[in-house]
């Protein structure tokens, strides 16, 4: 990675060195599961992308999980948005990202889910979270609180 970022080339023992013919533009993304080495960070510009607003996340879920009803898509976006908010976010090592929202919506469609309830949340928590501790932290009581009434505009 350092060779690529610093010299725009990669050395592969079996074939030799491959050099870029033009200066490449490279985007590195991180889900913060692994730290980037300081030498890599020095060669990069940093830009933080926060989670989208609920309306934008809903649009993404609807576009990426077209089999989900409007009501189910709204429940997914609202539930995940609430998971990321305080005080719930502090209960988890890593909050679910957009990819998890989409995958959860797709799984709920495959499971013929019409309405998300605490049992559904418990049964599918492994789609939202990839750490056993995070799955365990999502208790039935927390799910009930997170599933509270949807805002009027949803």
C-alpha positions as CSV (number, residue, x, y, z in Angstrom):
1,X,0.0,0.0,0.0
2,X,2.8,2.4,0.9
3,X,4.6,1.6,-2.4
4,X,1.4,2.3,-4.3
5,X,0.6,5.5,-2.5
6,X,4.1,6.8,-2.5
7,X,5.5,5.7,-5.9
8,X,2.3,4.8,-7.8
9,X,3.6,1.3,-8.4
10,X,3.2,-2.2,-7.0
11,X,5.9,-4.9,-6.9
12,X,4.6,-8.4,-7.4
13,X,7.3,-11.1,-7.0
14,X,5.9,-13.3,-9.8
15,X,5.6,-10.6,-12.4
16,X,7.8,-7.7,-11.4
17,X,6.9,-4.0,-10.8
18,X,3.7,-2.6,-12.3
19,X,3.8,1.2,-12.6
20,X,0.8,3.5,-13.1
21,X,1.0,5.4,-16.5
22,X,-0.9,8.3,-15.0
23,X,-1.1,9.6,-11.5
24,X,-3.9,7.6,-9.9
25,X,-6.6,9.0,-7.7
26,X,-7.2,6.6,-4.9
27,X,-10.0,6.5,-2.3
28,X,-9.5,4.6,0.9
29,X,-12.5,4.0,3.1
30,X,-12.5,2.8,6.6
31,X,-15.2,1.3,8.8
32,X,-12.9,1.8,11.8
33,X,-12.5,-1.9,12.4
34,X,-8.8,-1.6,11.8
35,X,-6.5,1.3,12.3
36,X,-4.6,2.7,9.3
37,X,-0.9,3.0,9.8
38,X,0.5,6.5,10.3
39,X,2.6,6.2,7.2
40,X,-0.6,5.5,5.2
41,X,-2.4,8.4,6.8
42,X,0.4,10.8,6.0
43,X,-0.1,10.1,2.3
44,X,-3.9,10.7,2.4
45,X,-6.3,13.6,2.7
46,X,-8.9,13.0,5.4
47,X,-12.7,13.5,4.9
48,X,-15.3,12.3,7.4
49,X,-18.7,11.2,6.0
50,X,-21.3,11.0,8.7
51,X,-24.4,8.8,8.5
52,X,-27.0,10.3,6.2
53,X,-30.2,12.0,7.4
54,X,-33.1,9.6,7.9
55,X,-34.8,10.7,4.7
56,X,-31.7,10.0,2.7
57,X,-31.1,6.6,4.4
58,X,-34.8,5.7,3.6
59,X,-34.2,6.6,0.0
60,X,-31.1,4.4,-0.1
61,X,-32.9,1.5,1.5
62,X,-35.9,1.8,-0.8
63,X,-33.6,1.9,-3.9
64,X,-31.4,-1.0,-2.7
65,X,-34.2,-3.2,-1.3
66,X,-37.0,-2.6,-3.8
67,X,-38.9,-5.7,-2.4
68,X,-39.4,-4.0,0.9
69,X,-42.7,-2.2,1.4
70,X,-42.7,1.5,2.1
71,X,-43.7,0.8,5.7
72,X,-41.0,-1.8,6.2
73,X,-38.3,0.5,4.7
74,X,-39.4,3.3,7.0
75,X,-39.2,1.0,10.0
76,X,-35.7,-0.1,9.0
77,X,-34.4,3.4,8.5
78,X,-36.0,4.7,11.7
79,X,-34.9,1.8,13.8
80,X,-31.3,1.9,12.6
81,X,-31.2,5.7,13.0
82,X,-32.4,5.4,16.5
83,X,-29.7,2.7,17.2
84,X,-27.1,5.3,16.2
85,X,-28.5,8.0,18.4
86,X,-27.7,8.6,22.1
87,X,-27.9,6.9,24.5
88,X,-28.2,3.8,22.4
89,X,-25.0,4.3,20.4
90,X,-22.9,4.0,23.5
91,X,-24.1,0.5,24.1
92,X,-22.3,-0.8,21.0
93,X,-18.7,-1.1,19.7
94,X,-19.9,-0.1,16.2
95,X,-23.2,1.2,15.1
96,X,-24.7,-0.3,11.9
97,X,-23.8,1.4,8.7
98,X,-25.9,1.9,5.5
99,X,-24.8,-1.4,4.2
100,X,-26.2,-3.1,7.3
101,X,-29.5,-1.2,6.9
102,X,-29.8,-2.4,3.3
103,X,-28.9,-6.0,4.1
104,X,-31.3,-6.0,7.0
105,X,-34.1,-4.8,4.8
106,X,-33.3,-7.4,2.2
107,X,-33.3,-10.2,4.9
108,X,-36.6,-9.0,6.3
109,X,-38.1,-9.2,2.9
110,X,-36.7,-12.7,2.4
111,X,-38.2,-13.7,5.8
112,X,-41.6,-12.2,4.8
113,X,-41.5,-9.7,7.6
114,X,-44.3,-7.2,7.5
115,X,-43.7,-5.4,10.8
116,X,-40.5,-5.3,12.9
117,X,-41.0,-6.4,16.5
118,X,-38.6,-7.3,19.3
119,X,-38.6,-11.0,18.2
120,X,-37.6,-10.1,14.7
121,X,-34.9,-7.8,16.0
122,X,-33.5,-10.5,18.2
123,X,-33.6,-13.1,15.4
124,X,-31.9,-10.9,12.9
125,X,-29.5,-8.8,15.1
126,X,-26.5,-10.6,13.5
127,X,-27.3,-8.7,10.2
128,X,-27.1,-5.4,11.9
129,X,-24.1,-6.2,14.1
130,X,-20.9,-8.2,13.4
131,X,-19.7,-8.5,16.9
132,X,-21.1,-11.0,19.4
133,X,-21.0,-8.4,22.1
134,X,-23.1,-5.9,20.1
135,X,-25.7,-8.6,19.2
136,X,-25.9,-9.4,22.9
137,X,-26.2,-5.7,23.9
138,X,-29.3,-5.3,21.8
139,X,-31.7,-6.6,24.4
140,X,-35.5,-7.1,24.1
141,X,-36.1,-4.0,26.3
142,X,-33.9,-1.9,24.1
143,X,-35.6,-3.2,21.0
144,X,-39.0,-2.3,22.5
145,X,-37.8,1.2,23.3
146,X,-36.2,1.6,19.8
147,X,-39.4,0.4,18.2
148,X,-41.5,3.1,19.8
149,X,-43.9,5.1,17.8
150,X,-42.6,6.3,14.4
151,X,-42.6,10.1,13.9
152,X,-45.7,11.5,12.2
153,X,-43.9,12.2,8.9
154,X,-42.9,8.6,8.4
